[in-house]
Amino acid sequence: MRKPIQLSIAYRLLNPGPLVLVSSLFNKRAGLTPIAWHMPVSDDPPIIALEIWEGHFIYKAILQTGDFTVNIPSSGMAATIRLLGSVSGRKADKFKKYGLAKEPGKKVKSPRFKSAIGVIECKLRREDSILRKYNIILGDIVYAEAEEKIFTDRWTPEKNGPRILQHLGGKIFCVPDTKII
């Protein structure tokens, strides 16, 4: 038997995609924040969308820098990700505060999270109407890479190795670990 779901959490029926860490620069200072609301928009040209509240430090950083990186952390980072989500980038340099290594982007100015198992580098695509109305940031993908042991043309939960981390809401995370078919 199904039960009614509050509309405010209805998105959770569709989204346990991988939680990502988005990084960018604001006045040359790196920001890094967890984002669960994201999606592919197009594969030709490759475009992704992120929903980021306009008051977040990373939102302002992306608009100022004009680019960003989407870093896919492994499941082993869950405790750190909870910490990253509890501190504003306005108040602290999260890379320094939590001892996280960064590396330069290959095609963008924004730094990458060195321990990520996947990285997508994006240039900001200005679509002001959806940016203002919904806080949707679009990114033209200009470079991407992933750990070859666990990503072929998809994540491979049937192989041993790190896992993507999924955010189910609140402070609840899980990992996919079984291929069914």
C-alpha positions, 0 to 999 in steps of 0.5 A: 500500500502506498502512502501520501508524501509531503510535496516538500520531499516529493523530489526524494522519490526521484533523486537518489543520484550521487551527492556532489561537491561543487567548487568555485572561486569568490575573490580568488578564495575557493568554496566547496559545498555539497549539492544534492539537487542536480541533473543532466540537461543535455548530452549534445551539447553536454549541459548540467543543472544545479539548484543552489540557493542564491544566498549560498557562498558557492552561488555567488562564487559561480556567478563571479568566476563564471565556472565551477567544478562538480566533484563526486566524492566517494562514500568514505567521505560521508562524515566530512560531507556532513561537516561541509554542509554545516558551515558556510563558505562565507565564514570559513575556507572549507578546504583548509578547515577540514584539511581537504586537498584541492587541485587546479582545474584542467579547463576552468579557473575553479579548483577541483577536490583532489580526492573526488572519484569523478570530476566535471568541469563546467563553464557557466551558461547564463540563463538569467530567467531560470537563474532568477526564478528558480536558482538554477545554474546551468553548466556547459561541461568542458571536461570530465574524468572518473576513476577507471576502476569503478567507472566505465560508461557508468558507475559499476556497483558490481566491482570492488572499490569506492562507491558514489554517495547518495543523499536521501534527505536530512542527514541520511546517506547510502550507497548503491552496491548491487547490480540487479540486471 
